[in-house]
């Protein structure tokens, strides 16, 4: 295994991760996934191509990689046949390894993925009536230790590279058959293809809400999302991308300036005492500092509201007084905001319970009556452990024989 030692960092301190462009492969080839076109050009030059040829090949490979979803150099028909083996000997266009894939009865899909150096992380696809949202991870584990979050029970292993982040989007498009002339391998034969967007794609939105704190892996997240938003890359509008933070205040302005995507904030409480308990980073960056950073977030407006995520915990943060204080804080800082109320998704060992439906509805009504949108998020994928971090834990309980059987079934389904 590569040198990726565990980093046991308390949630109230900033982690100091080791920068990593790509994850080293056992075969010595360089994975081009997640690298910008100028960097691919540099690598081709270093491998022996002259400057002009390197620039041309990089442009061609970049197109096949992101517009066609191709992973085999032999399929790149506008590259000379003699050049393709040369590329394949030195480079690879990878995908995260799928350890486990699950499909919920409500349409939610979840994948447990593995890096080239053997670490596991997750992604989730959530289809709705008018959109399809991919929930993307930024780290293996997390350092923030939020007490209601299952990922918070795991230690931070390392940051994901840009390729491992954008690779989740690529893998989802593979599974949904959303490349030009792409096979529908990831869909059951009896499923309707659907069509949420003008080009018929199911995957329309991305949320950086998976495992990890995106702003503690800022550069890699930024570089990955730039590829996703690049017109020559995956070409997804920044208005369809949301980054969620637990409140890494010093990085929030940079996020707005350098990435420019929608901002979501894991608020979850309206008092110092409760937020200190359930979101420990509050001890470092308090509520007032966080809300001021939200007020200053570049690009925030009534057309691009900041989303406050608020998980509903029984007898902890769900009272009428909590709802009124939430309204007061939003109005005090004049925030263009909406509130997503999230029924708690229990997991084994959790010390909290979900608020009752009546309590959630009452909380929502109070916020709505104050003129602030406060929809209740419909719980999704509970039959496949779709809360963040749950699938990894569940998979660790499976025997080797069970994992082998699941792998055989997946292969059989692909034909």
LUMGUDO-330265 format. One record per residue (C-alpha): residue in one letter; z, x, y. Coordinates in Angstrom, 1 decimal, padded with zeros to 4 digits, always signed. Example, Ala and Ser with C-alpha at 12.3 -4.5 7.8 and 13.67 -1.06 7.14 Angstrom:
BEGIN
MARLUM   code        Z        X        Y
MARLUM      a   +007.8   +012.3   -004.5
MARLUM      s   +007.1   +013.7   -001.1
END
This chain:
BEGIN
MARLUM   code        Z        X        Y
MARLUM      x   +000.0   +000.0   +000.0
MARLUM      x   -000.8   +001.2   +003.5
MARLUM      x   +001.9   +002.3   +005.9
MARLUM      x   +003.1   -001.1   +007.2
MARLUM      x   +006.8   -000.8   +007.1
MARLUM      x   +008.9   -003.9   +007.8
MARLUM      x   +010.1   -004.2   +011.4
MARLUM      x   +013.5   -005.9   +011.3
MARLUM      x   +013.6   -006.8   +015.0
MARLUM      x   +016.0   -009.4   +016.4
MARLUM      x   +014.3   -012.3   +018.2
MARLUM      x   +015.8   -011.5   +021.6
MARLUM      x   +014.1   -008.1   +021.8
MARLUM      x   +010.4   -007.2   +022.3
MARLUM      x   +008.8   -005.7   +019.1
MARLUM      x   +006.9   -002.5   +019.4
MARLUM      x   +004.2   -002.9   +016.8
MARLUM      x   +001.9   +000.0   +015.7
MARLUM      x   -001.6   -000.6   +017.2
MARLUM      x   -004.2   -001.1   +014.5
MARLUM      x   -008.0   -001.8   +015.0
MARLUM      x   -008.7   -002.6   +011.4
MARLUM      x   -006.8   -002.6   +008.1
MARLUM      x   -007.8   +000.4   +006.0
MARLUM      x   -009.6   -000.4   +002.8
MARLUM      x   -009.2   +001.3   -000.6
MARLUM      x   -013.0   +001.9   -000.8
MARLUM      x   -013.0   +003.7   +002.6
MARLUM      x   -015.5   +001.4   +004.2
MARLUM      x   -014.9   +000.0   +007.7
MARLUM      x   -014.6   -003.8   +008.1
MARLUM      x   -016.7   -004.9   +011.1
MARLUM      x   -015.2   -008.3   +011.3
MARLUM      x   -013.3   -008.6   +014.5
MARLUM      x   -014.9   -005.7   +016.3
MARLUM      x   -016.8   -006.2   +019.5
MARLUM      x   -020.5   -005.3   +019.7
MARLUM      x   -019.9   -002.1   +021.8
MARLUM      x   -017.4   -000.9   +019.1
MARLUM      x   -019.9   -001.6   +016.3
MARLUM      x   -022.5   +000.4   +018.2
MARLUM      x   -020.1   +003.3   +018.5
MARLUM      x   -019.3   +003.2   +014.7
MARLUM      x   -023.1   +003.1   +013.9
MARLUM      x   -023.6   +006.1   +016.2
MARLUM      x   -020.7   +008.0   +014.6
MARLUM      x   -022.2   +007.3   +011.2
MARLUM      x   -025.5   +009.0   +012.1
MARLUM      x   -027.8   +006.6   +013.9
MARLUM      x   -029.2   +007.6   +017.3
MARLUM      x   -028.1   +005.7   +020.3
MARLUM      x   -031.0   +003.3   +020.6
MARLUM      x   -031.0   +002.5   +016.9
MARLUM      x   -027.3   +002.0   +016.8
MARLUM      x   -027.4   -000.5   +019.7
MARLUM      x   -030.2   -002.5   +018.1
MARLUM      x   -028.5   -002.6   +014.6
MARLUM      x   -025.2   -003.6   +016.2
MARLUM      x   -027.0   -006.5   +018.0
MARLUM      x   -028.6   -007.6   +014.8
MARLUM      x   -025.4   -007.3   +012.7
MARLUM      x   -023.3   -009.1   +015.3
MARLUM      x   -025.7   -012.0   +015.3
MARLUM      x   -025.7   -012.3   +011.5
MARLUM      x   -022.0   -011.9   +011.4
MARLUM      x   -021.0   -014.6   +013.9
MARLUM      x   -024.0   -017.0   +014.2
MARLUM      x   -024.9   -017.1   +010.5
MARLUM      x   -021.6   -016.2   +008.8
MARLUM      x   -023.3   -013.7   +006.6
MARLUM      x   -021.2   -011.2   +004.7
MARLUM      x   -023.9   -009.4   +002.8
MARLUM      x   -026.1   -006.9   +004.6
MARLUM      x   -028.9   -007.6   +002.1
MARLUM      x   -029.1   -011.1   +003.6
MARLUM      x   -029.9   -009.7   +007.0
MARLUM      x   -033.7   -010.2   +006.8
MARLUM      x   -034.6   -008.7   +010.2
MARLUM      x   -033.0   -005.4   +009.2
MARLUM      x   -035.3   -002.9   +007.4
MARLUM      x   -034.7   -003.0   +003.6
MARLUM      x   -034.0   +000.8   +003.6
MARLUM      x   -031.3   +000.3   +006.2
MARLUM      x   -029.3   -002.3   +004.4
MARLUM      x   -028.0   -000.1   +001.6
MARLUM      x   -027.1   +002.5   +004.2
MARLUM      x   -025.0   -000.1   +006.0
MARLUM      x   -023.4   -001.4   +002.8
MARLUM      x   -022.3   +002.1   +001.8
MARLUM      x   -020.3   +002.6   +005.0
MARLUM      x   -019.4   -000.8   +006.3
MARLUM      x   -018.3   -004.2   +005.1
MARLUM      x   -018.1   -007.7   +006.6
MARLUM      x   -014.9   -009.0   +005.1
MARLUM      x   -013.0   -012.2   +004.8
MARLUM      x   -009.3   -012.7   +004.2
MARLUM      x   -008.5   -012.9   +000.4
MARLUM      x   -007.6   -016.5   -000.6
MARLUM      x   -004.4   -016.5   -002.7
MARLUM      x   -004.0   -020.3   -002.7
MARLUM      x   -005.9   -023.2   -001.2
MARLUM      x   -004.5   -026.7   -001.0
MARLUM      x   -006.0   -030.0   +000.1
MARLUM      x   -003.6   -032.8   +001.2
MARLUM      x   -004.2   -036.5   +000.5
MARLUM      x   -004.4   -037.0   +004.3
MARLUM      x   -007.3   -034.4   +004.6
MARLUM      x   -005.2   -031.5   +005.8
MARLUM      x   -006.1   -028.2   +004.2
MARLUM      x   -003.9   -025.1   +003.9
MARLUM      x   -004.7   -021.6   +002.8
MARLUM      x   -002.4   -018.8   +001.8
MARLUM      x   -004.3   -015.6   +002.6
MARLUM      x   -003.8   -011.9   +001.8
MARLUM      x   -004.7   -008.8   +003.9
MARLUM      x   -006.4   -005.7   +002.4
MARLUM      x   -003.0   -004.0   +002.3
MARLUM      x   -001.4   -006.8   +000.4
MARLUM      x   +000.5   -009.0   +003.0
MARLUM      x   +000.3   -012.8   +003.0
MARLUM      x   -000.1   -015.2   +005.9
MARLUM      x   -001.4   -018.8   +006.3
MARLUM      x   -003.9   -021.0   +008.1
MARLUM      x   -004.1   -024.8   +008.3
MARLUM      x   -007.1   -027.2   +009.1
MARLUM      x   -006.1   -030.6   +010.4
MARLUM      x   -008.9   -033.3   +010.7
MARLUM      x   -008.3   -036.2   +013.1
MARLUM      x   -010.4   -039.1   +014.2
MARLUM      x   -012.2   -037.2   +016.9
MARLUM      x   -011.6   -033.5   +016.2
MARLUM      x   -010.9   -030.9   +013.6
MARLUM      x   -008.2   -028.3   +014.5
MARLUM      x   -007.6   -025.0   +012.9
MARLUM      x   -004.1   -023.6   +013.2
MARLUM      x   -004.4   -019.8   +013.2
MARLUM      x   -001.7   -017.1   +012.5
MARLUM      x   -001.2   -014.0   +014.7
MARLUM      x   +001.4   -012.1   +012.7
MARLUM      x   +002.7   -011.6   +009.1
MARLUM      x   +006.1   -013.1   +009.5
MARLUM      x   +007.8   -013.5   +012.9
MARLUM      x   +010.5   -011.9   +014.9
MARLUM      x   +011.7   -014.9   +016.9
MARLUM      x   +014.0   -016.5   +014.3
MARLUM      x   +013.6   -020.1   +015.7
MARLUM      x   +016.2   -021.9   +013.5
MARLUM      x   +014.1   -025.0   +012.8
MARLUM      x   +011.0   -023.0   +011.8
MARLUM      x   +010.4   -021.8   +008.3
MARLUM      x   +008.5   -018.7   +009.4
MARLUM      x   +011.6   -017.8   +011.3
MARLUM      x   +013.3   -017.2   +008.0
MARLUM      x   +010.8   -014.4   +007.2
MARLUM      x   +011.0   -010.8   +008.6
MARLUM      x   +008.2   -009.6   +010.8
MARLUM      x   +005.9   -007.3   +008.7
MARLUM      x   +003.2   -006.5   +011.1
MARLUM      x   +000.7   -007.8   +013.6
MARLUM      x   -002.6   -009.1   +012.3
MARLUM      x   -005.7   -007.2   +013.5
MARLUM      x   -008.5   -009.0   +015.5
MARLUM      x   -010.5   -009.2   +012.3
MARLUM      x   -007.7   -010.8   +010.4
MARLUM      x   -007.3   -013.3   +013.2
MARLUM      x   -010.9   -014.2   +013.7
MARLUM      x   -011.4   -014.0   +009.9
MARLUM      x   -009.4   -017.2   +009.6
MARLUM      x   -012.0   -019.0   +011.8
MARLUM      x   -014.8   -017.5   +009.7
MARLUM      x   -013.2   -018.5   +006.5
MARLUM      x   -012.7   -022.1   +007.7
MARLUM      x   -016.3   -022.3   +008.6
MARLUM      x   -017.2   -020.9   +005.2
MARLUM      x   -015.1   -023.6   +003.5
MARLUM      x   -016.5   -026.4   +005.7
MARLUM      x   -020.1   -025.3   +005.3
MARLUM      x   -020.6   -024.9   +009.0
MARLUM      x   -023.0   -022.0   +009.2
MARLUM      x   -026.8   -022.7   +009.7
MARLUM      x   -028.2   -023.4   +006.2
MARLUM      x   -024.7   -022.8   +004.9
MARLUM      x   -023.7   -024.1   +001.5
MARLUM      x   -021.1   -026.8   +001.3
MARLUM      x   -019.1   -024.9   -001.3
MARLUM      x   -015.8   -025.7   +000.3
MARLUM      x   -016.2   -029.5   +000.2
MARLUM      x   -015.9   -031.8   -002.7
MARLUM      x   -019.2   -033.4   -003.7
MARLUM      x   -018.0   -036.9   -003.0
MARLUM      x   -016.7   -036.1   +000.5
MARLUM      x   -018.5   -037.3   +003.7
MARLUM      x   -019.6   -034.3   +005.8
MARLUM      x   -018.3   -036.1   +009.0
MARLUM      x   -019.2   -034.9   +012.4
MARLUM      x   -016.8   -034.4   +015.3
MARLUM      x   -018.9   -032.4   +017.7
MARLUM      x   -022.4   -032.6   +019.2
MARLUM      x   -023.6   -030.1   +016.7
MARLUM      x   -022.0   -031.9   +013.8
MARLUM      x   -019.2   -029.4   +013.2
MARLUM      x   -015.9   -030.4   +011.8
MARLUM      x   -014.0   -027.4   +013.3
MARLUM      x   -013.9   -028.2   +017.0
MARLUM      x   -010.5   -026.8   +018.2
MARLUM      x   -008.3   -023.8   +017.6
MARLUM      x   -004.6   -023.5   +018.1
MARLUM      x   -002.7   -020.2   +018.0
MARLUM      x   +000.3   -022.0   +016.4
MARLUM      x   +000.4   -020.4   +013.0
MARLUM      x   +002.8   -017.7   +011.7
MARLUM      x   +004.0   -015.4   +014.5
MARLUM      x   +004.3   -015.2   +018.2
MARLUM      x   +000.8   -014.7   +019.7
MARLUM      x   +002.1   -013.0   +022.9
MARLUM      x   +003.9   -010.3   +020.9
MARLUM      x   +000.4   -009.4   +019.5
MARLUM      x   -001.4   -010.0   +022.8
MARLUM      x   -004.2   -007.4   +022.7
MARLUM      x   -005.3   -008.3   +019.2
MARLUM      x   -005.1   -012.1   +019.9
MARLUM      x   -007.0   -011.6   +023.1
MARLUM      x   -009.7   -009.5   +021.5
MARLUM      x   -010.1   -012.0   +018.6
MARLUM      x   -010.3   -015.0   +020.9
MARLUM      x   -012.9   -013.3   +023.1
MARLUM      x   -015.1   -013.1   +020.0
MARLUM      x   -014.5   -016.8   +019.3
MARLUM      x   -015.4   -017.7   +022.9
MARLUM      x   -018.3   -015.3   +023.3
MARLUM      x   -021.6   -017.0   +023.7
MARLUM      x   -023.1   -014.4   +021.4
MARLUM      x   -020.1   -014.8   +019.1
MARLUM      x   -018.7   -018.0   +017.7
MARLUM      x   -019.3   -019.7   +021.1
MARLUM      x   -016.3   -022.1   +021.1
MARLUM      x   -015.3   -023.2   +024.6
MARLUM      x   -012.0   -021.9   +026.0
MARLUM      x   -011.1   -025.5   +026.8
MARLUM      x   -010.9   -026.1   +023.0
MARLUM      x   -008.5   -023.3   +022.4
MARLUM      x   -004.7   -023.5   +022.8
MARLUM      x   -002.3   -020.6   +022.6
MARLUM      x   +001.3   -021.5   +021.8
MARLUM      x   +004.2   -019.3   +022.9
MARLUM      x   +008.0   -019.6   +022.4
MARLUM      x   +008.4   -018.2   +025.9
MARLUM      x   +007.4   -014.5   +026.2
MARLUM      x   +007.5   -014.9   +030.0
MARLUM      x   +006.1   -011.4   +031.0
MARLUM      x   +002.9   -012.0   +029.0
MARLUM      x   +002.1   -015.5   +030.1
MARLUM      x   +000.3   -014.6   +033.4
MARLUM      x   -001.8   -012.1   +031.5
MARLUM      x   -002.7   -014.7   +028.9
MARLUM      x   -004.0   -017.0   +031.7
MARLUM      x   -005.9   -014.2   +033.4
MARLUM      x   -007.3   -012.3   +030.5
MARLUM      x   -007.9   -015.1   +027.9
MARLUM      x   -007.9   -018.2   +030.0
MARLUM      x   -007.2   -020.7   +027.2
MARLUM      x   -004.9   -023.7   +027.3
MARLUM      x   -001.2   -023.0   +027.2
MARLUM      x   +001.4   -024.7   +024.9
MARLUM      x   +005.1   -023.8   +025.1
MARLUM      x   +007.6   -024.3   +022.3
MARLUM      x   +010.3   -025.9   +024.4
MARLUM      x   +012.3   -027.9   +021.9
MARLUM      x   +015.4   -028.2   +024.1
MARLUM      x   +016.4   -028.9   +027.7
MARLUM      x   +019.8   -027.1   +027.9
MARLUM      x   +020.6   -023.4   +027.7
MARLUM      x   +023.2   -024.1   +025.0
MARLUM      x   +020.9   -025.9   +022.6
MARLUM      x   +017.8   -023.8   +023.3
MARLUM      x   +019.8   -020.6   +022.9
MARLUM      x   +020.7   -021.9   +019.4
MARLUM      x   +017.3   -023.1   +018.2
MARLUM      x   +014.9   -020.8   +020.1
MARLUM      x   +016.8   -017.5   +020.4
MARLUM      x   +014.3   -015.9   +022.8
MARLUM      x   +015.8   -018.2   +025.4
MARLUM      x   +018.7   -015.7   +025.6
MARLUM      x   +016.3   -013.2   +027.0
MARLUM      x   +013.9   -015.5   +029.0
MARLUM      x   +015.9   -018.6   +030.1
MARLUM      x   +014.6   -022.1   +030.8
MARLUM      x   +014.3   -021.6   +034.6
MARLUM      x   +012.3   -018.4   +034.2
MARLUM      x   +010.1   -020.0   +031.5
MARLUM      x   +009.3   -023.1   +033.5
MARLUM      x   +008.5   -021.1   +036.6
MARLUM      x   +006.1   -019.0   +034.6
MARLUM      x   +004.5   -022.3   +033.5
MARLUM      x   +004.2   -023.5   +037.1
MARLUM      x   +002.5   -020.1   +037.9
MARLUM      x   +000.1   -020.2   +034.9
MARLUM      x   -003.4   -019.4   +036.0
MARLUM      x   -005.7   -022.4   +035.6
MARLUM      x   -003.1   -025.0   +035.0
MARLUM      x   -004.0   -028.4   +036.6
MARLUM      x   -004.0   -032.1   +035.8
MARLUM      x   -007.3   -031.5   +034.0
MARLUM      x   -005.8   -028.6   +032.0
MARLUM      x   -002.2   -029.6   +031.5
MARLUM      x   +000.4   -027.4   +029.9
MARLUM      x   +001.6   -028.8   +026.6
MARLUM      x   +005.3   -028.7   +025.8
MARLUM      x   +006.0   -028.9   +022.1
MARLUM      x   +009.3   -030.6   +021.3
MARLUM      x   +010.4   -030.8   +017.7
MARLUM      x   +012.7   -033.8   +017.2
MARLUM      x   +016.0   -032.8   +015.5
MARLUM      x   +018.6   -035.5   +014.7
MARLUM      x   +021.7   -035.4   +017.0
MARLUM      x   +020.6   -032.0   +018.4
MARLUM      x   +018.0   -032.6   +021.1
MARLUM      x   +016.9   -036.2   +020.8
MARLUM      x   +019.2   -038.3   +023.0
MARLUM      x   +018.2   -040.5   +026.0
MARLUM      x   +019.9   -037.9   +028.2
MARLUM      x   +017.7   -035.1   +026.7
MARLUM      x   +014.6   -037.2   +027.5
MARLUM      x   +015.7   -037.8   +031.1
MARLUM      x   +016.5   -034.1   +031.6
MARLUM      x   +013.1   -033.2   +030.2
MARLUM      x   +011.5   -035.5   +032.8
MARLUM      x   +013.6   -034.0   +035.6
MARLUM      x   +012.7   -030.5   +034.7
MARLUM      x   +008.9   -031.2   +034.5
MARLUM      x   +009.1   -033.0   +037.9
MARLUM      x   +011.3   -030.3   +039.5
MARLUM      x   +008.8   -027.6   +038.7
MARLUM      x   +005.8   -029.9   +039.5
MARLUM      x   +004.2   -029.1   +036.2
MARLUM      x   +000.9   -030.7   +035.1
MARLUM      x   +002.3   -031.3   +031.7
MARLUM      x   +002.2   -033.4   +028.6
MARLUM      x   +004.8   -033.4   +025.8
MARLUM      x   +004.0   -033.4   +022.1
MARLUM      x   +006.9   -034.9   +020.2
MARLUM      x   +007.0   -033.4   +016.7
MARLUM      x   +009.0   -035.1   +013.9
MARLUM      x   +010.8   -032.2   +012.1
MARLUM      x   +009.1   -031.3   +008.8
MARLUM      x   +012.1   -030.4   +006.5
MARLUM      x   +012.0   -027.4   +004.2
MARLUM      x   +014.5   -026.3   +001.5
MARLUM      x   +017.6   -024.7   +003.2
MARLUM      x   +016.9   -026.2   +006.6
MARLUM      x   +020.1   -027.0   +008.5
MARLUM      x   +018.5   -029.8   +010.6
MARLUM      x   +017.3   -033.3   +009.9
MARLUM      x   +014.4   -035.2   +011.5
MARLUM      x   +015.3   -037.8   +014.1
MARLUM      x   +014.8   -041.4   +013.0
MARLUM      x   +011.5   -043.1   +013.9
MARLUM      x   +013.4   -045.4   +016.3
MARLUM      x   +015.0   -042.5   +018.1
MARLUM      x   +011.7   -040.6   +018.4
MARLUM      x   +010.0   -043.8   +019.8
MARLUM      x   +012.8   -044.3   +022.3
MARLUM      x   +012.6   -040.7   +023.5
MARLUM      x   +008.8   -041.1   +023.9
MARLUM      x   +009.2   -044.3   +025.8
MARLUM      x   +011.5   -042.7   +028.4
MARLUM      x   +009.1   -039.9   +029.0
MARLUM      x   +006.1   -042.2   +029.2
MARLUM      x   +007.9   -044.5   +031.6
MARLUM      x   +008.3   -041.5   +034.0
MARLUM      x   +004.5   -041.1   +034.0
MARLUM      x   +004.3   -038.2   +031.6
MARLUM      x   +002.3   -038.4   +028.4
MARLUM      x   +004.5   -038.0   +025.4
MARLUM      x   +002.6   -038.8   +022.2
MARLUM      x   +004.3   -038.5   +018.8
MARLUM      x   +002.5   -036.1   +016.5
MARLUM      x   +001.7   -037.7   +013.1
MARLUM      x   +003.3   -035.6   +010.3
MARLUM      x   +000.4   -034.0   +008.3
MARLUM      x   +000.1   -032.3   +005.0
MARLUM      x   +003.7   -032.8   +003.8
MARLUM      x   +002.5   -033.1   +000.2
MARLUM      x   +001.1   -029.5   +000.5
MARLUM      x   +004.0   -027.8   +002.4
MARLUM      x   +001.9   -027.7   +005.5
MARLUM      x   +004.8   -026.8   +007.9
MARLUM      x   +004.3   -023.2   +009.0
MARLUM      x   +005.5   -020.6   +006.4
MARLUM      x   +006.2   -023.2   +003.6
MARLUM      x   +003.1   -022.4   +001.5
MARLUM      x   +003.9   -018.7   +001.4
MARLUM      x   +007.4   -019.4   +000.1
MARLUM      x   +006.1   -022.0   -002.4
MARLUM      x   +003.5   -019.6   -003.7
MARLUM      x   +006.1   -016.9   -004.3
MARLUM      x   +007.8   -019.3   -006.8
MARLUM      x   +004.6   -019.7   -008.9
MARLUM      x   +004.3   -017.6   -012.0
MARLUM      x   +001.4   -015.2   -012.5
MARLUM      x   -000.1   -017.6   -015.1
MARLUM      x   +000.0   -020.5   -012.7
MARLUM      x   -001.7   -018.5   -010.0
MARLUM      x   -004.4   -017.4   -012.5
MARLUM      x   -004.9   -021.0   -013.5
MARLUM      x   -005.3   -022.1   -009.8
MARLUM      x   -007.8   -019.3   -009.2
MARLUM      x   -009.8   -020.3   -012.3
MARLUM      x   -009.8   -024.0   -011.1
MARLUM      x   -011.0   -022.9   -007.7
MARLUM      x   -013.8   -020.8   -009.2
MARLUM      x   -014.8   -023.7   -011.4
MARLUM      x   -014.9   -026.0   -008.4
MARLUM      x   -017.3   -023.6   -006.6
MARLUM      x   -019.6   -023.7   -009.6
END
